[in-house]
Amino acid sequence: MLITRLVLSAERFRQWSIAQFVFLLLGTLKLFPARGAIEFSGASRWLGPKLKHRHRLTMTNLRNAFPEKSEAEIEAIALESWSSIGRLAAEYVFLDELFDFDPANPKPGRIEVSGIPLFLELRDNPRPFIVFTAHSGNLSSCRSQALPSGSM
């Protein structure tokens, strides 16, 4: 019983340590400008293969998903996947800066929003409504589009 508790405590501490390290990395990214940090985060294509167990699992899954692809193609897909994961983490840190939609400004920013009149009608007509959202790319931003308009 004591050994089990020690092993579980050690595992919890290991997971806590990893989480603290990730928070430190994300906090460090926030010290830099968004564009540079996001581009730099693409360098995680170099870090991913260093995580031997995870990279092996990635390669195995890709081989199973794409048996017709060569080993070089599988490796290229895996490296691009690691790069995408790094950029996604950095984009999450800078989401408040990247989402530059302003309903009062007719000039579009990085984010293109369609259906603005519908959001405004929902805001101005106080009746119950249901909003269904979907993921677009890596992030689901329908809720954050509605917030500036006062719809939610």
Residue pairs with C-beta under 8 A, 6 or more apart in sequence:
25 89
26 89
26 92
26 93
29 37
29 40
29 41
29 89
29 90
29 93
29 94
30 37
30 93
30 94
32 40
34 90
34 94
34 97
34 98
37 90
37 93
37 94
38 87
38 90
38 91
38 94
40 90
41 86
41 87
41 89
41 90
42 83
42 86
42 87
43 83
43 86
44 82
44 83
44 85
44 86
44 87
44 89
45 79
45 80
45 82
45 83
45 86
46 82
47 82
47 86
48 54
48 55
48 58
48 78
48 79
48 81
48 82
48 83
48 85
49 55
49 78
49 79
49 82
55 78
55 82
58 78
58 81
58 82
59 74
59 75
59 78
62 69
62 74
62 77
62 78
63 69
63 74
66 73
66 74
66 77
69 77
84 138
88 138
91 98
91 138
91 139
92 139
95 139
95 144
98 110
98 111
99 110
99 111
99 141
99 144
100 109
100 110
100 111
101 109
101 111
101 113
101 145
101 148
102 109
102 148
103 113
103 116
103 120
103 148
103 149
111 141
111 145
113 145
116 149
119 145
119 146
119 149
119 151
120 149
120 151
122 129
122 151
123 149
123 150
123 151
131 142
131 146
131 152
133 140
133 142
133 143
134 140
134 142
143 152
146 152
